[in-house]
């Protein structure tokens, strides 16, 4: 009932671990066996230290963070995840298409698909600052590696950037990333994060994520993976009715732990049964049709 498939990636349910959440070790990734798929931390060609503390700040309706794409580099990372027994999707980033390709070729034996991070809101010259005009050629290049390619986009110019990804042959669009934001501590009159500006995630951004998924699904014939503010089965249903084929869960794990996948999957199955649906696929895009 919950089984789904995007490109060649088969999943026992449409729930995926979002990139950046406990994704640096094999042991931490394997904690999420109840998820349909698990996305790694975003990995680059070389080690990246990231930003100075504080890198994390909890707000009333979500979390503000600026990690800075800290990672050990692809050569060290594949040593860590080798042998992981999960449905693994490799998140990668680069400052140009050559760096994306280098990481993808190294990652290929260990992952079922690639997620190209073209939306991190606080990494200078990376993520959301990756040139829109380069997206098409970068996706075309990574497609040659021989694995499905999903492109993760933020709210900025999302339809234009999605169009370029699709022109390059993307197998799916992941929407959205955290929202570029900041907070100031009034006691010391300075930003709370070491990098000043970070990415805002959590329940407050769900309506933005829903809107982006809906617009992409309405304009393009491509699977969409919805991300942003998902905490329960009703959030999953809302995203899927907006046109998502699967969803990713991130911030909610901070509050509920890895057990959230089993919990939501159980309630999702019950909701489908109670409402007369035979498959999770039956609710995809219902809001578009109505």
N, C-alpha and C positions, 0 to 999 in steps of 0.2 A: 504493500500500500504506500509506503514512503520512499520506495526505490526511485531513483532518478538518474539521468545521465546527461552530461554536458560534453560535447565532442566525444572523445573516447574514454572519458573519465566516468566510471560507474560508481555510484554512491548508494549506500543502504538507506540513507535519508538525505534531505536537502540542507542539512546543517553542517557548516564548515567552521573550523577555527580560523579566525582572522589573523593576518600576519602581524607579528610584533608581540604576540601574547604567549609567553613561555615557550618560545620557539628556538632557543639556542642549543638545547641538548636533546639527544635521543630519548633520554629518560623523561624529560618534560613533555616532549611531543607525544610519546606513547601513552601519556595519561589520558589522551583524548580519543580513545578507541571507540567511544560511543558516537563520535562525530562521523559524518559521511565522508569528510576529507579534512585534511589538516594542512594549513598554509604555513610555511616556515617564516622565520624572521627574514626581513629583506637583507639580501647578501650582495656585496659588491666584489669587485676584482681584488681589492686589497683591504687590509685591516683599516677600520675607521674607528677612532676613539669616541666620537660623539661629543656632546656638549658637556660643560661643567655643571655640577649641581647648583641649585635644585633643578631636576629634570621632570618632576612630577608634582602636581598640585590638585587636590580634590576640591571641587566646587559643589554647590548644592544640587545641581542637576547633571553632573558629569565630571570628567577628568580632563585636565589640561596637562599636556606633556610636550617635552622637546628633547627627545633622546638623541636626535641627530644622526639617525641611521647607523648607530654604533654596531659593529659586527667584526668578526675575526678575519674576514676575507674568505673567498670560496675554497681555497686550498686547505685551510685549516678546518673549515666548516664541514666539508664532506667526510673528513676523518671522524668527526663527531657523530654524524647522522648515519654512517654506514651501517647497514643491517636493520634499520628501523622498520618495524612491521606495521605500517599504517599506510593509508591512502594519502601519499604526500605530494603536495604541490609546492614548487620552489619559487619563492618571491625573489626577484632580482632587480637591481637598479644599476645605473651607469651614467656617466657624464656624456657618453656618445654611443653610437651603435656598435662600435668595436668592443667597448667594455661590456655591453649587454651580451654580445655574442660570446665573448670569452667565458663569462660566468655560465651562460646557458649550456655551452658545450661541456663544461666541467660537471654541471649539475645533472645532465641528461640521464646517466645510468641510475640515478637515485630517486627521480621524481616522475609522476605521471603527467605533469603539465607544468607550464611556467606561468607565473603571474608577474607582469611587468609593472613595477611601481613607478608610475608617471604622475604621482599625485601627492607625495609627502609635502605638507604645507610649510615645513620649516627647515628644509635642507637646501642650502644655497647651491644654485646651478644644477640641482637634481630634482627629482620628483615633479611637483607642479611647475617648476621652472624649466623642465625639459621642453624644448622647442616643439610647438604644435606641428610645424612643417617637417620635423624629423620623425614624427611618429610613424607615418606610413612606411618609410624605408626601413626603420628599425624593426617593425613588426614583420615585414617581408623577410628580413635577414634572419630573425629568430625562428620563423616558420621553417626555414631550411634545415634546422637542427632535427626536426622530425617529431616534435611533441606539440600537443595543443597549446595555444597561446591565449591567455586571458590578459586584458589590459586594465589595470586599476586606475580609475580617474577620480579627480576631485570635482567640486562644484564649479570651478572656474572654467568657463567656455566649454562646458562638458559635451554639448552636442557636436560642436565642431571637432573637438579632439576625438570623440567617439567615431565620427565619420572618417577621420584619417586612419584610425586603428582598423576600422572595418575595410577600408580600401586596401590596407596592407595584408588583409587575410586573417584578422583576429577571429578566434573561435568563441570569444565571449568578452563582455565588458563587466568589470567589477565596479560598482558605484554605491557608496562614495568612500572617500578617505575622511580623516578627521578634518575639522574646519579651522582655518587659520584664525587664531585668537590670542588674547593675552589677558592677564589680570594684574592688578597693582596692589601691593600691600600698603595701606594708608598709614600704618604705624611708622614705616621707614621711608615712605614715599618713593618706592622703587618697584619695578616688575618682580613678580614672584618667581619667575623662571630665570635660570642662568642665561638662557638665550634670548630673554625678553619675550619673544613671540614663539608660540607653540601650536599644537593641534588640539582642538576641543572635540571630545567624543562623549558618548553616553546618550541617555534618553532624550535629551533636548534636541539632538540633531535628527531624530527619526523622521519628522515631517519633511525635512530637506532631502533626506535619502529617498523617501517614498516618491517625492516629486521628481527627482532625477531619474529613478528607475522607470517611472511612468512615462516620462518624456522620451527616454531612450527606446523603450519598448514600443511607443507609439510611432516613432520615426524610423526605426530600423528593424530589420528581421534578423535578430541575433540574440542568443541567450544572454540574459543579464543576471548577475549575481548581486543581490542587494546587501548593503552593509550600512549600519548606523543605528544605534539605539535599541537593538533587539534584546528584550529581557524575558519574553514569554511566547507561548504558541500563537497568541493573537497578533503579536508583532510580525511573526513569520507569515501568517496568513495574509496580513495586510500587504506586506512586500510582494508576496506571490500573486495576489489579486491585481497588484499594480503592474505585474509583468515579469517579476523575477522567477528564474528557474531554480534558484537555490539562494541561500543567504549565508552570511558570515557573522559570527558572534565574537565580540572582543571585550569591551569594557565590562559587560555583565559578569564575566568570569572573576573579576576583581571582587565582586560582591557575593557571588554564589559558588565559585569554585568550578572544577571541571565537571561536576555532576550535573551541571545545567543542560548538557546535551541529552543525557538520558531522560531527564525530567521533561524537557520540551518535546522530545520525540514521542514520548508516551502520551502526553496531552494532545499533541498534534494528531496522532492516530485516532484517539478517542473523538476528537472534534470532527474529523472526516467521517467516521462511522455514524456519529449522531446526526450529521447533516446530510447523509445520503450520498457521499462521494466514495467512489471505488478506488481512487488513486490521488496522490498529491498533485499529479499532473493536471487533474480536472479543474483545479482552481487557478492555474496560471493565466494571468491576463483577464480574469473575469471583469474587473473594473474597466478595462479597455473596451470590452464588448458592451457594457451597460452604460 
